[in-house]
Amino acid sequence: MGYSWIKGADELGKFRPVSCCTTVYKVIASLLKKKLKLFVSDVVQRNQVGFLKDRLLCENVLLASELVTGFHKRGPLTRGCLKIDITKAFDNLHWSFVLNALRALDLPDVFLNWIKECITTPTFSVAFNGELVGCFAGKRGLRQGDPISSLLFVLAMDTLSKKLDAGAIEGKFGLHPQCDAPLITHLSFADDVLIFFDGSEASLVGILEILEEFKKVSGLGINLSKSEVFFDGGNSTLVQDVVARLHLKQGSLPVRYLGVPLTTRKLRKQDYQPLLDNLSARFTSWTVRHLSFAGRIELLKSVIYAVISFWATIFILPNQCLKKLEQMCNSFLWKGTPGDARGAKVRWDSVCSLKSSGGLGLRKLKPWNQVLGLKLIWLIFTASGSLWVSWIRRHLIGNQDFWTLDSENSGSWIWKQLCKLRPLARRFVYCQLGSGITARFWHDNWTGNGALIDLTGPLRPQIAGLDLGATVADGIIDGNWWLHRSRSRNPIICLLRDSLPPVEPIALSEVDDLYLWKIGTATPSTSFNTAATWSSAFPPPPLVNWHKSVWFSGSIPKHAFITWLISLNRLSTRDRLGEWGLDVPSSCLLCSMFDENRQHLFFDCDYSKEVWSFFSSKAHLTPPLSFEDCLRWMKDPTTDRNVNLILKLAFQASCYAIWKERNTRLHSAVSRSAQSLIADIRLTIRSKLDSLSRAQRNLQTTVSFLSTCCICAVSLQG
């Protein structure tokens, strides 16, 4: 079968095969994939980040951004970048090439035969007007959707990586400046390849020859009409001559790379506009579905924030971009459209608090962006295997101290933005001493009490007699601190002497200093915890006493959302509408006797009292007189856990039903009796408990619930 990625496709070549593997085959292929994972990451070069464990797509974007920095400036032509498009990459790969790549790893013959059976035996049919026509065997290619295809393709592309590196070493093309150590000839994500060179025509010819050689053995050739070449220097006449002779397409930056803009300077509106357009299209497609508030929140958390986080993981986004994104999210939450957020019931700052602090658990985008930036700083200290980190350490940090280096005169705009986060990152980075030759004496936190420079002040190292850029090892002379024999009474010297640990426990060794992530008083860790870092860097507001009554396991989302609004007193009751200057009647829509406000509508109105009296009598409780009474209902520690769940469900379902009845009377002039409302609430609770019992495979629990409280007097069948 096949699908087309081209609208109006009218040729067979414009369609691609889709894997329709059987369940049994997928189980077998998944087992083979687990075996492949054991060694593929070790043999594939670091240039490739696609489909491999612990390799990050963002690192290729970050490194590419560093290498194209300044491409827009006029000057001599010294750098070039070739972005290649491989024609139907998975479909054209020769089976013999894949198997030879596996044999080169000295794998067992039985394993090779299993792989061979998987990739050489599929058959295909063509879907024509909805019907399958014909059946034929394949001659080449890997099926997209086959569990083992992605790893086999990456392994095949690694041959191209090795050919490019060998070509640079042999002089077939010149290296891009600052790409000799570490050796960087290209960056890959599966079949998406950027090749860097010195900008000369001879080098470009050499690269094309290597690509042609690779095509002959693998079947993977580049599509010249879709491949682009970029040059620095701004000499358009020279560049046009080169691309014309080689039949290439001249590109211009910024260009879309791995889903984000590859640009030579700070993001402008036209650069991040695709992100805004993407989200706007999603919001618009959801608008027609008449989603509940709870549904919108779920989409914001699971879809919208995931898209934003992808960009925020790579870039420190401009304030105007973040502001626009939050405006779109806020408007979608309250109005269902990505337009204007005016009329929101709760401030966005409050919405973006933890649920335990009275919010909805979303995050403010600017601080969230900064926390994701801290992760990149953490990688600079710890990800020694990363090509981006190796390049940063060699060419931007060198022998300098990361905490004090001047970032304004080197590196890309992304690097400059990361360096602005150093004050925030500094308190989290802890150095566990090994040899002491990497840890900075003054600026690294190696004592556990923060950087010593914060204790003594920026000018104090001169008084202490130890250089500002000194390492911990530099401060130890003949087995003691250099201050060991000092008798100075200078208060700074005395303070510093008291702050230094004894030399003996430090026990410097040949082991490298180890950088760890330390959050508050927690034990330092070798991994970055995004959520914990967020909570520490941007402490949440105080807890509210009602959050567990609103957000609990088993709640009905749309009921919980309305209950949240009631808890904050943010529903559009008539007293609040009057406070906003609207000319509306003040009488309660349920009884027409008293003014409508939260207290009256939900607790003092005779209609609401009838609802509460029914459920409280069944549970042998006093009817609630206020919102606080309901909290005491549900927070009573002596209440059985099962009964407590029903009380919470009954409370939220009643609040939701009362508010819905009020709005129905307002907008449709249709009313129901309290007994009819109670019947609906009972049915809702029964249905929810029924679904919970099926999920927990414990139907008897539900029967016990219902018989205990007599709230849902409906017999359960089977």
Secondary structure, 3 states (H helix, E strand, C coil): CEEECCCCCCCHHHEEECCCCCHHHHHHHHHHHHHHHHHHHHHCCCCECCCCCCCCHHHHHHHHHHHCCCCCCECCCCCEEEEEEECCHHHHCCHHHHHHHHHCCCCCHHHHHHHHHHHHCCEEEEEECCEEEEEEECCCCCCCCCCCHHHHHHHHHHHHHHHHHHHHHCCCCCCCCCCCCCCCCEEEECCEEEEEECCCHHHHHHHHHHHHHHHHHHCCCECCCCCEEEECECCHHHHHHHHHHHCCEECCCCEEECCEEECCCCCCHHHHHHHHHHHHHHHHHHHCCCCCHHHHHHHHHHHHHHHHHHHHHHCCCCHHHHHHHHHHHHHHHHHCCCCCCCCCCCCHHHHCCCHHHCCCCCCCHHHHHHHHHHHHHHHHHHCCCCHHHHHHHHHHHCCCCCCCCCCCCCCCHHHHHHHCCHHHHCCCEEEECCCCCCCECCCCECCCCCCHHHHHCCCHHHHHCCCCCCECHHHEECCEECCCCCCCCCHHHHHHHHHCCCHHHHCCCCCCCEEEECCCCCCCECCCCHHHHHHHHCCCCCCCCCHHHHCCCCCCHHHHHHHHHHHHCCCCCHHHHHHCCCCCCCECCCCCCCECCHHHHHHHCHHHHHHHHHHHHHCCCCCCCCHHHHHHHHHCCCCCHHHHHHHHHHHHHHHHHHHHHHHHHHHHCCCCCHHHHHHHHHHHHHHHHHHHHHHHCCHHHHHHHHHHHCCCCCCCCC
